[in-house]
């Protein structure tokens, strides 16, 4: 679906809502950038969540039957500076600040919430396939 076709699609007019550090973040790797794909039997979405530690399990994704997606997480200190005995004063800070965030958006249609496949990639992208109802 090209950009013009997606903007004309009535179900693609929904907004992406950012809260917490996702909204307050500074320039740098943005949190909450969303790609949505549509296939015959499923939707695929990818959401940028840089700074979320894959191992800490501080990321939650829920999908409602009507296609409402809610992603909640927390940006944590990555431990590099906290393990040091030095105290640093940041002179530039372009990464999103630490703290909780949420990203909400709607898929183009209803989904079968029993059938989803999720992958939290090493590059900070949450990739989810949700099967259509």
N, C-alpha and C positions, 0 to 999 in steps of 0.2 A: 504494500500500500504506500503510494508516494505521499509527500507532505500535503499536497492539495487535496487528495482523496481523503486522507485522514482528518483534515480540518473540516471537510464537508460531511463526514460520517457523524450522524446525530448522537451516537453513543460515545464518541470520542471527545465531547465537549467538556468532560469533567476536569476538575482542577486537581493538582497535586498540592497537598497541604503539608507544610513543614512546621514543626514546633521544636522548642528547646534549642539545643546546640545546632541542629540541622538548619534552623532559621537564622540563628545568630552568627553562624560561621563566617570567617573572613575568607578572602580570596585564597585559593589553593585547591586541593582536591575537594570538590563539592560533595556534600552528603545529600542524598535524595534525588539525584538525577535518575530519571526513570525511562526505560525503553519498554514498549509493549508490542508484542507480536501476536498475530491472529492466524491460526491454521484451521483446518476443517473441524478437528475434534478437540482442540485445546488452545489455551492462551499461554504465551510465554512472556514473563516480565523479568527485567534485570534492573536492579537498584544499586546505585553506588553508595557504599557505606564504609569509606576509608577511615581507618582509625579504630574500627571495632575489632577487638581481639578475637580471632576465630576460636581459640582454645578456651576462652573464659565463658563462653555460652551466654554472653550478655546481649543476645539478639533474639527477638521473638517475631514471628510472622504469622498473622492470622488472616484467613480469607473467609468472608461470609458467603452464603449461598447466592446472594445477588451480585457477587463480584467485587464487594468492598474489601480492599486490602489495607491492613494496618501493620506497619513494621515499627517495633519499638526496640530501642537498644541503648547502649551507653558507650560513650567515648571515654576510654580510661587512659591514664598515664601508661606509656608503653614500657615502663620499667628501666629504660636506658639511663635516665638521669636520676631516678630515685635510688638506684643501686650505687650511685657515686657518693663519695663523701663531700664533694664540692657543691657549692651553692651557685646556681646560674641565674643571671638576670637576662631574660630573653630580650634581644634587641630587635628581632623580627619575629612575628608569629602569624603565619599564614594558614596553618592547619586549624581545623575546627577545635574549639575549646573542649575540655573534658566536661562530661555531664550527660544526662539523659537526652534522648531525641526521639521523635516519632515522625513517620512519613505515612500519609494516607492517600489513597487514590482508588479509582473505580476501574475495573476491567470492563470491556465493552458489553458483557452479558453475564448471565448466571453461570455458576460453576458447580460441579459435583465435589463437595469439600472432602469426600472420602478418598479422592484420587488426586494427589498433588505430589510432585517431585521437586525437592529443593536441593540446591548446591551452593554453599558459601565458598566462593573461589578464593584462592590465595591472594588475588589482586584486589580484594575488597569489594567484589561484586556479588550480591545475592541474586541468584538465578533460580526462578521458580517456574515450573510448568503446571498449570491448573487445567484439568479437563473440563470441557463444557458440559453443561447439564442437558 
